[in-house]
């Protein structure tokens, strides 16, 4: 089977109100349409991608997101242009998002350029741009940057 991308991702959040406000601004900026908006789910769709948030069960309300715990580490949105990453960085600054790192190049793929940020619960999101076929280009041989991977990039 050849996949057609990732259909959606759903995140469980502790501070649903703060996260809903954050994702509402992010969805609007990304031109995503809000499909569901209720106390149980906030879900936006655009560019063949869906992102949903839902509130944590009461028994887990005192816990916080931990990037290195079992489960989600982060998720990354793919931009069509390198300039989109710079524009997203400016947008993120304008809404007061916590930026882990501003736009920077990295060795994950040839031309890899990304910005890394967090939602109000500390869940990490990344937006990147990789030109051409990236790591799937026939002539690409990259060393694995283990040090960076273990730092939680």
N, C-alpha and C positions, 0 to 999 in steps of 0.2 A: 504494500500500500504506500503510495506517495501522499504524504500529508500536505495540507493546504494551510499551514501555519497553526497558530494557537488561537482557538475560538474565543476563549475568555479566561480570565483569572478572577477568583473571588478571594477577598481578604477578610479575615475576621478581625475587628478592631475593638479596642476597649473604649475609647472616647468617640462614640459614634457621631455626636453632634459636631465636634471639631473636625473629625475626618470627613464627614459629609460636606462641610463647608469647604475644606481643602480640595476634595475631589470635584466638587461642583465647579470651582474655579479652574481646576486643571482640565476637566472635561470641556468646559466652554472654550478654553484657549486651544485645545486640541481639536475643536470642532466635532466633539462627540455628542450624540443625542442621548439625553437621559430617557431610558426606557421604563425603569421602575424607580419610584421614589416613595418609600414607605418607612415606617419605624423598623422594619425587618430587613430591608435591602435598598441600596442605592446603586443603580446599575446604568452605566453609559456604554454606548456602542459607536464606533467610528473607525474608519480605515481598516475594516475587516478585523477589528479587535474589540473585545468587551472587557470591561473592568467593573467589578462589583465589590461593594463592601457590605458587611453585615455585622451587627453587634455581637460581642462576646457573650457567652453564657454567664449568668450571674456567678456561678461557682469559680470562674476564672478571672473575674473583674479585677482582682488585686495583682494580677501578673502583668508583666510587660513583655513586649516583643524582644526576643533575643536572636540575633542574626545567626549565631552558631549552634542554636538548638535544632533538634530534628524539625524539618519542615522547610518553609520558605527561607531562602537566604536573601534574595532580592529578585526583582524582575526588571527587564530592560525593554524599552520601546525603541524601535528602529526608525531613525529619521531618514528622509530622502535626500537631504542636502547637509553639508557640513555647517552651513550658516544657520540651519535650524537649531543646532545645539547651542550656538551663541545666543540666538533669540530666546530659546527656552530658558537659558541661564538668566537673562534679563527679566523674563516673566517671573521666574521663581523668586528672584530678589524682590520684585515688586509686590509679591504677596507674602513676603516674609518667611518663605520656606527655609528649612534648615538645609543648607548646602554642605554636603560632605566634601566634595571637591568641585571646583569650577571646571569649565571646559578644559580638557587636557588630552594630549595624545597618549596612547598606551600601546604595548606590544602584543595585545590579544589578537590582532589581525593587521594586515597592511593598511595604513591610513586610519586606524581606529581612533575615534575622537568622541569623547563622552563627557557628560555632566552627571554627577551622582548626588541624590538628595533624599530626604526623608519626609514621610507624612507626619501628622501630629502624634501618631503612636510610635514613631521611630522606625516604621517599616521602610526599607530602602528601595528606591526606584532609581533607575538609570535611564538615560536617553543617549543613544549612540548613533554615530554615522560611520559606515564602513563602505568605501568606494568599491565599485566593480563586484567581483565575486568573492572578495575577502579571502578567508582561509580556504575556500573551495577552488581558488585559482590553481592551475596545474603546477605552477612554479613556486608555490609558497611552502617554505619550511621555517617554522617558528619554534623557538625554545619556549617551553612552558614557564611562565613567570610564577613559580611556586611561592616565592616570598610574598608577592603582592596578593596572590590568591588566599594565603593564610591570614593576611591582614584584614580581610573582609571587604576588599574592593568589590 
